[in-house]
Amino acid sequence: MRLPLPARRRATPLVVCGALAASLLSLAAPTPTRAAAAPAPTAHAVALAATPDGGGYWVASSTGGVYPFGDARSYGSMSGRSLNSSIVGLAATASGNGYWLVGSDGGIFNFGDAGFFGSTGALRLNAPIVGMAATASGQGYWLVASDGGIFSYGDAHFFGSTGSLRLNEPVVGIAAASSGLGYWLVASDGGVFTFGTAAFLGSAPGTSRRSWSTSWRRPVARSR
């Protein structure tokens, strides 16, 4: 005997109220992801300058912060401001009542009684700026690039550079002679380059003597 098949049920449409439907749709829809914010640049110390009496000093950070210690006073900083390039150098005025910051693009930021005498901020450089030194009068300064190019401003005179030489390692710093008539450059391998009245007194182990003298010149800004 053949048994009858069960009656086929018709599908009953599911009716959902509007509020519940919206909730279900919102759960099913992909959640839009918010673009991650660019991380804030990490600050690290890049330069130090002493007060005239040696009773204090300022420490500059790569983001433009200036931190005074001892009898050094704060005259401002670039901390929290937008910079085109990282800060790489700091120099104090002769009075100790001001200082300069310099960025790797050669942009100069002056505070206190530090005057503005020029910068390379608008120039296309062959190599980034890595440091600066002020003249004894505080009325000028030198900027040095990693290829040893020198840029002089104010009453800072040009005594030569390594901008046209092939270096074993990049230049990383500059110091001015007390007379203001010369300066030293130092490379990352410890090699020392002397110009003007700056005397060669030695270099780091494993490096050879590097010393040049040049005729006295005074361009407003010059790199070689």
C-alpha positions in Angstrom: 0.0 0.0 0.0 1.4 3.4 -1.0 1.5 5.9 1.8 0.5 9.5 0.9 3.3 12.1 0.9 3.2 14.8 3.5 1.7 18.0 2.3 4.4 20.5 1.2 4.4 23.6 3.2 4.5 27.0 1.7 7.3 29.2 2.9 6.0 31.9 5.2 7.8 35.2 4.6 9.7 36.6 7.6 8.4 39.9 8.6 10.8 42.1 10.6 10.0 45.5 12.0 11.9 48.5 10.6 14.1 49.2 13.7 15.2 45.5 14.0 15.9 45.4 10.3 18.1 48.4 10.5 20.0 46.9 13.4 20.6 43.6 11.5 21.7 45.5 8.4 24.2 47.6 10.4 25.7 44.4 11.9 26.0 42.8 8.5 27.5 45.8 6.8 31.3 46.0 6.9 32.6 48.5 9.5 34.5 51.3 7.8 38.1 51.5 9.1 39.5 54.9 10.0 42.9 55.7 8.5 45.6 55.5 11.1 47.1 58.8 12.1 50.7 59.4 11.1 52.9 58.7 14.1 54.4 61.7 15.8 58.2 62.1 15.1 60.4 60.6 17.8 62.5 63.3 19.5 66.1 62.7 20.3 68.9 65.0 21.4 70.9 66.4 18.5 73.0 69.3 19.9 74.3 71.0 23.0 75.6 74.6 23.6 77.1 76.0 26.8 76.4 79.4 28.4 79.3 81.9 28.3 80.3 81.4 31.9 80.1 77.6 31.6 77.5 77.4 34.4 74.8 75.9 32.2 73.9 74.6 28.8 71.0 74.0 26.4 70.1 70.7 24.8 68.2 70.7 21.5 66.0 67.9 20.2 65.3 66.8 16.7 61.8 68.1 16.9 62.8 71.6 18.0 62.7 71.3 21.7 65.2 73.3 23.8 66.0 72.2 27.3 67.9 74.6 29.6 70.0 73.5 32.5 72.1 75.4 35.2 72.1 79.1 34.5 70.8 78.7 30.9 67.5 80.3 30.4 64.8 79.4 27.9 64.1 81.9 25.1 61.7 79.7 23.1 61.7 76.7 20.9 60.1 75.0 17.9 58.5 72.3 20.0 55.0 71.5 18.9 55.4 73.4 15.6 55.4 72.0 12.1 58.9 71.7 10.7 60.0 71.1 7.1 63.0 69.1 8.4 64.5 67.9 11.6 66.6 70.1 13.8 70.3 69.1 13.6 72.2 72.0 15.3 72.2 74.6 18.1 74.5 77.6 18.8 74.4 80.2 21.5 75.0 83.9 21.2 78.0 85.5 22.8 75.9 87.1 25.6 74.1 83.8 26.4 70.8 85.6 26.0 69.7 83.7 22.9 70.4 80.9 20.5 69.9 79.5 17.0 68.4 76.2 15.9 69.2 74.9 12.4 67.3 72.3 10.4 68.7 69.8 8.0 67.4 71.9 5.2 69.4 74.9 6.5 66.4 76.7 7.9 67.4 79.0 10.8 65.2 79.7 13.9 66.5 82.5 16.2 65.5 83.2 19.8 66.3 85.8 22.4 69.0 88.2 21.1 70.1 85.9 18.3 69.8 87.7 15.0 68.8 86.2 11.7 71.6 86.6 9.1 70.5 84.2 6.5 69.8 80.5 5.8 69.8 77.9 3.1 66.2 77.0 3.7 65.2 78.2 0.2 68.2 76.6 -1.6 68.6 73.2 -3.1 71.5 71.6 -1.3 73.9 68.9 -2.5 73.9 67.4 1.0 71.9 68.1 4.2 73.1 70.5 6.9 74.5 68.7 9.9 75.6 71.5 12.2 76.4 75.1 12.9 78.8 77.3 14.8 78.5 81.0 15.8 81.1 83.7 15.6 82.7 85.1 18.7 80.7 88.4 18.3 77.4 86.6 17.9 76.8 88.5 14.7 77.2 85.6 12.3 77.4 81.9 12.0 78.6 79.0 9.8 76.4 76.1 8.6 78.1 72.9 7.5 76.7 70.2 5.3 77.5 66.5 5.4 79.7 66.8 2.3 81.7 69.5 4.2 80.2 72.4 2.3 80.3 75.6 4.3 77.8 78.4 4.3 78.8 81.7 6.0 76.4 84.4 7.2 76.7 87.8 9.0 80.3 88.4 10.1 81.3 84.8 9.6 84.1 84.5 7.0 84.6 81.7 4.5 88.0 79.9 5.0 87.4 76.8 2.9 85.5 73.6 2.8 85.6 70.0 1.7 82.6 70.3 -0.5 84.6 69.5 -3.6 86.5 66.6 -2.1 85.7 63.0 -1.9 85.4 62.1 1.7 85.8 58.6 3.3 82.9 59.4 5.7 80.4 62.3 6.0 81.1 65.4 8.0 79.1 65.5 11.2 80.1 68.7 13.1 81.8 72.0 13.1 83.5 74.2 15.8 84.8 77.7 15.5 88.2 79.0 16.5 88.1 81.5 19.3 89.6 84.2 17.1 86.7 83.8 14.6 89.2 83.3 11.8 88.9 79.6 11.3 87.0 76.4 12.1 87.3 72.7 12.4 85.2 70.1 10.7 84.9 66.5 11.9 83.8 63.5 10.0 82.0 60.4 11.3 85.3 58.4 11.2 87.0 60.9 13.4 88.9 62.7 10.6 89.5 66.4 11.3 89.7 69.1 8.7 91.2 72.5 9.7 90.7 75.9 8.0 92.0 79.4 8.7 93.7 79.7 12.0 92.2 76.5 13.4 95.2 74.2 14.2 95.4 70.5 13.6 95.9 68.9 17.1 95.0 65.3 16.3 92.1 63.1 15.2 90.3 59.9 16.3 92.3 56.6 16.2 92.6 55.0 12.8 92.3 58.3 10.8 95.0 60.2 9.0 95.7 63.9 9.3 93.6 66.1 7.1 94.4 69.8 7.1 94.1 72.5 4.5 94.7 76.3 4.5 92.9 78.6 2.2 93.2 82.3 1.3 90.9 84.6 3.2 87.6 85.3 1.5 84.2 86.6 2.4 81.2 85.5 0.4 77.8 86.0 1.9 77.1 82.3 1.5 79.3 79.8 -0.1 79.6 76.0 -0.3 82.3 74.0 -2.0 
